[in-house]
Structures are given as C-alpha cells and as structure tokens.
Amino acid sequence: MRIRIVATTAIAAGTLAALSAVPAQATEYSSALKIRGIQYDAPGSDSNNCRTGNTDEEYLTIKNYSSGTTVNLKGYVVKDKAGNRFAFTANHYLQPGDYVKLRGGNGSDSDAKNVVYRDNCNFMWNNDKDSIYLNKPSGAGADSHSYTRSGNDGDRNGYITYHN
C-alpha cells in the first residue's frame, strides 16, 4: 500500500512538472476593438523632422469589429514594448466596422478621414521587432501583437495585417 502511495505521488508530481513546462498561450481579449494592421517601417529613409520627415507614414490601424456597438476611443491607450505610449484624450467614435489610423507626426484629427495623429514626430515602432498593446480605458487589455522583420510577419515592406 505504501509503495502505491509513493508511486502515485511521484506520478502526480511528474505530471505537474510537465504541465508547468508548457509555454503560456497568447491571451485572448474580449474587446470589439482590435489592431487590424501596422505600418511599422515608414517607406523611405526614416526622418523624424517635424516639417520634412516621414513619421506620418508610420501608422497603426484599429478597427471596431462589433456588429452593432459604437466605441469611443477616448481613454484607450496604445503602447509598445519599450513603454512608448499614446492615449486617446479626445472623443473619437468608431461605428461598427469602422477603423482609425493612428499616425505619427502632426496633423488634424478627423472622424471623416478616420485619422488621429500622435502629435509626436518620433517614430514609435521599431523597424526590426516590437510588441503592440491596445488597452481599454480601465487598463485591461483589448488586443496585442508582436512582430519581427526577419520572421514570417508582414510583407517585408513594413506592413502587417492581423485581422481583416
């Protein structure tokens, strides 16, 4: 009887050790807003000069995948792995199926043109690899993705589509 208990305990301990070695899966978020795609490497030579640079060619597309709910982006936060962040501070409503491009550089935000500018001429996304996080106003995750230029992500021109 004692041998069976020891053997059972050893098997259980081995099973727990094996289960803890399994890598964690990506978190699935419950959110209507998803990162649709990213242009992480602006075409041309990178220049963060506010007047003549190309930071406005670097953008993140966020889409409302809900079939019936309008979402206000105010309070949502976009971050990268290094902690660079942008917070939507103004009301910007996405109707079901609608999207917005969050662009670098300076410009006029427009609901009609589906664009919001970060009003920052520094590039946010790394050209080789990075992680993108979209957080709800509560701080909870809405969506996240990582990419590497050398991996199977993107079209080698710096654009990746995540969701259609």
LINJOQUI-V707521 format. One record per pair of residues at least 12 apart in sequence whose C-alpha atoms are under 8 Angstrom apart, sorted by the first residue. I is the first residue (numbers start at 1). J is the second residue. Records with the same first field share a line. If there is no record, write none. Layout:
# LINJOQUI-V707521
I = J, J
This chain:
# LINJOQUI-V707521
28 = 143
29 = 141, 142, 143
30 = 142
31 = 142, 143
32 = 64, 65, 66, 142
33 = 62, 63, 64, 65, 66, 71, 142, 143
34 = 62, 63, 64, 65, 134, 142, 143, 163
35 = 60, 61, 62, 63, 134, 143, 144, 145, 162, 163
36 = 60, 61, 62, 63, 161, 162, 163, 164
37 = 60, 61, 62, 159, 160, 161, 162, 163
38 = 58, 59, 60, 61, 158, 159, 160, 161
39 = 57, 58, 59, 60, 158, 159, 160
40 = 58, 59, 60, 125, 126, 127, 158, 159
41 = 58, 125, 126, 127, 157, 158, 159
42 = 54, 55, 56, 57, 58, 158
43 = 57, 157, 158
48 = 105, 121, 122, 123
49 = 121
50 = 105, 106, 121
53 = 121
54 = 105
55 = 103, 104, 105, 121, 122, 123
56 = 103, 104, 105, 106, 117, 121
57 = 103, 104
58 = 103, 104, 123, 125
59 = 101, 102, 103, 104
60 = 101, 102, 103
61 = 99, 100, 101, 102
62 = 99, 100, 101, 102
63 = 94, 97, 98, 99, 100
64 = 94, 95, 96, 97, 98, 99
65 = 96, 97, 98
66 = 96, 97
67 = 96, 97
68 = 96
69 = 95, 96
70 = 93, 94, 95, 96
71 = 93, 94, 95, 96
72 = 91, 92, 93, 94
73 = 88, 90, 91, 92, 93, 94
74 = 87, 88, 89, 90, 91, 92, 137
75 = 87, 88, 89, 90, 136, 137
76 = 88, 134, 135, 136, 137
77 = 133, 134, 135, 136, 137
78 = 132, 133, 134, 135
79 = 132, 133, 134
80 = 124, 125, 130, 131, 132, 133
81 = 130, 131, 132, 133
84 = 124
86 = 118
92 = 111
93 = 111
99 = 114
100 = 114, 115, 116
101 = 114, 115, 116
102 = 115, 116, 117, 118
103 = 115, 116, 117, 118
104 = 117, 118, 119, 120, 121, 122, 123, 124
105 = 117, 118, 119, 120, 121, 122
106 = 118, 119, 120, 121
107 = 119
127 = 149, 158
128 = 148, 149, 150
129 = 146, 147, 148, 149
130 = 146, 147, 148
131 = 144, 145, 146, 147
132 = 144, 145, 146
133 = 145
